[in-house]
Amino acid sequence: MNEIRLSEQLYKEAERRAQAAGYATVDDFVSEQLQSDFSAEHEDFDGHFTPDVIACLDQISDDMTAGRSLSMEEVEKHLNTVRAAWLTDHAS
C-alpha cells in the first residue's frame, strides 16, 4: 500500500467532502475520486449528489409540485449567499 501526503488544508477539505458524501473515511473518498478521475471510460457525477444535494433537489421538486416557485430576485439572492460562503471557505 502506498501513502499520499496532503497539506492540512487539503486534508480538511477532503474530510469535509467525504463526510458530506457519506464516505466512512477520507482514504475511501480520495481513492474513489482518483479512480473516477483516472477512468477514461465514463464521467461519473455520483460524487456530486451528496445527501444534502439530494435533499435540496427533493425539496425543490416538492415545492414545484405544490405550485411554489421563486422569483429571479430570490434565486439571485440565494446564489449570492452561496457564492459568498464558498469564497469565504476557499479564501487562501
Secondary structure, DSSP 8 states (H G I E B T S, - for coil): -------HHHHHHHHHHHHHHT-S-HHHHHHHHHHHHH--S----GGG--HHHHHHHHHHHHHHHTT----HHHHHHHHHHHHHHHHHHT--
